[in-house]
Amino acid sequence: MSTRGPRSSVDRTRPAPLRSGLRAVLDAIDAPAMVLTDRLDVVAANAVGRALLAPVFESDRPNLARYLFLDEDGSSRFYPEWDLVADEHTDRLRAAAAADPHDRALHRLIGELSTTSDTFRTRWCSKVLCACRAPRMVVDHPLVGELTLVREDLTPTADRTLTLRICTADPRSPSDERLRILASWTQEEATHHRPGTAPT
C-alpha cells in the first residue's frame, strides 16, 4: 500500500523568470510576439507585441482572460469577434484547471472571474466546449484600426507550461500594412526614449 500523501497545493502566482534563451528569441522576432502561461498571463512580449496588446498591458497584472471579462466595454471594442475569444479563453482556463487542479493562483483567477463577470460565470458553468477554430485573431487596434492576424501558438521544449504566440498578417494585405505602421511607430517611440538619444 502506498504511503504517499495527497498532492500539496501549488501557488504559482508569479511565474518563474523567463529563460534568457526564450527572451532572446522573443526579442529577435519582428512580428508581434508574446509569452503566455496556461492561465493566460502575459509574462513577456517584444516591443511590437506590447504595442499590439496595449490595452491588456494597462493592467499591472496583464492577463488575457481578466482583460476580456472584467473590462467588457473595452475588450468588446478591441475584439470584434468577442464571443469567439470568450469561448476560447474559457476553454483554455478549463483545460488548465483539469491539467493542474492544485494550482491555487488559477483557482483564484477563476473565482475572481466567476464572482465579477456574469458572462464568464455562465460560460464556465455551461461545460460546453467551443468548436475548434482557425488560428485567426481579429483586433480593432486603437491606433491603426482593424487587424486580421494569423496566430501561431508554439510550446517551447524546455518550458512546457508556457506558450510562445506569434501574430502575423497576410503579405500585402491591409492588415500587413497597418501592422508595419504599428511596428514603425513602436520603433520610433523606443528610439526617442533611448538614453542618450537627442530629441528630434
Secondary structure, 3 states (H helix, E strand, C coil): CCCCCCCCCECCCCCCCCCHHHHHHHHHCCCCEEEEECCCEEEEECHHHHHHCCCHHHCCCCEHHHHHHHCHHHHHHHCCCHHHHHHHHHHHHHHHHHHCCCEHHHHHHHHHHHHHCHHHHHHHHHCCCCCCCCCEEEEEECCCEEEEEEEEEECCCCCCCEEEEEEECCCCCHHHHHHHHHHHHHHHHHHHCCCCCCCC
